[in-house]
Amino acid sequence: MSAIAAARLCTIGAALQAAPAIFPLKDIRPGQTGVGRTVFSGSRVDEFQVEILGVLENIGPRESIILARLKGGPLANTGVMQGMSGSPVYIDGRIAGAVALAFPMSKDAIAGIRPIEEMLRVDPEPKTRLASIPPRRPVLAGNQRLEEIATPVSFSGFTESTLEHFSKQLRDLGFDPRQGVAGGGGNPDGKLGNPASLQPGSMITVQLVSGDWSVGADGTVTFIDGDRIYAFGHRFLAAGPAEMPFARSEVLALVPNLNASFKISTAREWMGSITEDRNTAVSGVLGRRAALIPIEIRVAGRPYRMKMIQDRVMTPLITQMAVFSTIDETERSIGPSTFSIRGRIDFENGSLRLDNVYGGDVSAAASASTGIGSPLAYALSSGFDALKVKSVSLDIAPVNRRNQVQIAELAAPREIRPGDDLEIVVSMSEDNGAETSKTLHYRVPVGAPAGTLFITASDAASVNFLDLQSEMGAPVHSPAQVLEFLNNMRPNNKAFVRISRLDTAFTAEGRDLPDPPPSLSMILARGQGNMLNLLNWRGSKVAEIEVPAGENVVTGSKTVQVEVKP
């Protein structure tokens, strides 16, 4: 056995010997007293007093909460603080659970303690990987709401406007976002710290992003069993199986607040990886490295780099925030502007090409970030394991003016016959009033039925939305099909003229089948059941023609009708 392996076994053995016995939930009684452990300053674990008030039973399936009053240290001034989630509570030297819930706006430090038995059900390395996590819910205690302590999440490197723009989405995830302090955690791919420096009550930071941007969530270690660690006492991202690096942290300051007091901390050394994110706890493994996604964003040649976790919700959101922040930091946020974004997102089973133009007076950064985040979110939410992100590379080229044109007019003859050439004129106007026209041609097929043709000239957003509606109604059978659909999304620097008619249309394998013969319609209707629908309110598409607009962003929509005479 090597010296390193022997030392590791000694460390694990010491941890096992030091692991306290469990004080079971069934023995909890009002009036009992105990001690809790957490960090109030630096990395020193301090104690506070705990008075048991009672047990709230069956707040969920096989879930109960111990209600307790906390005293000592700064708690009389701060109350229950964000960052205390996971602080272990001991009765008679045995661990009973972890501080996990609190009453918002409470004047008294009354907390909900998650029983340790419930936390230990979260296996860091389960044999079966459950992925479904129930929605967050408060616990009603009398007429008050006992809620999971909000997870303080520090954002470093992001502009203030970025946090303001995405604050609602972050709060909906249970985060309390704030500008962070860059710490000495370094690169999570670097050397890991000594497991012996971590103990129950220690502060940890679960890192979502590291590099030129940094995103870290603070909490407290509850229990260490060998190389396994349990923390928080509640969910973090509700991700189920996870792969998130975590670091030992130090507390820089405590901030009392009437709404919610919190700790300011900074990561110091990387310790391992969180591997399970469940309803009652997060758990992980000491000494394990997390696989992260490398991301590079270049704005006018200036590179920004970071590494990010793999998560179907956070990966698109953080990518979107990074794009928004780089544009907001390097370019003006008010005034007409246009951005050309080119790049690619590589998955384990293919690539998504990105090549689009975004513009506007005040929302160009938001439009550009949404244009990158939305297809990434669609891919990751499709449910295919092969669609895990390997890398993201983006080039953003700014233009300090609004390159935008609007579809002003659409002209076509009122009547036409089968076999004739249909001439369509699309006029687009610039902000200065200049107008350009493009003439298109569509030959009406010989034998085309009499009726109305709808000619619609639209921007890419409108056409993509219709296609997305159609795609969502059709089963997706492979990662390749998802990437094919995303790679076929229309760019903003073109107008799209669709010719359609009010005939029943079907989708099969994600593809349009307009106006099939009656016999085939009957077969498709039986096979698709309630998926029988019109592809859009203008009817089934029979043709589509692109109208390039250079580097201009096209907006608007116009429609005319043409009667096909017999």
Buried (B, 14 or more C-beta within 10 A) or exposed (E): EEEEEEEBEEBBEEBEEEBBEBBEBEEBEEEBEBBBBBBBBEBEBBBBBBBBBBBBEEBEEEBBBBBBBBBBBBBEEBBBBBBBBBBBBBBEEBBBBBBBBBBBEBEEBBBBBBBBBBBBEBEBEBEEEEEEBEEBEBBEBEEBBBBBBBBBBBBBBBBEBBBEBBEEBBEEBBBBBBEBBEBEBBEBBEEBBEBEEBBBBBBBBBBBBBBBBBBBBBBBBBBBBBBBBBBBBBBBBBBBEBBBBBBBBBBBEBBEEEEBBBBBBBBBBBBBBBBBBBBBBBBBBBBBBBEBBBBBBBBEEEEBEBBBBBBBBBBBBBBBBBBBBBBBBBBEBEEBBBBBBBBBBBBEBBEBEBEBBBBBEEBBBBBBBBBBBBBBBBBBEBEBEBBBBBEBBBBBBBBEEBBBBBBBBBBBEEEBEBEBEBEBEBBBBBEEEEEBEBEBEBEBEEEBEEBEBBBBBBBBBBBBEBBBEBBEBBEBEBBBBBBEBBBEBBBBBBBBBBBBBBBBBBBBEBEBBBBBEEEEBEEBBEEBEEBBBBBBEBBBBBBBBEBEBEEBBBBBBBEBEBEBEE
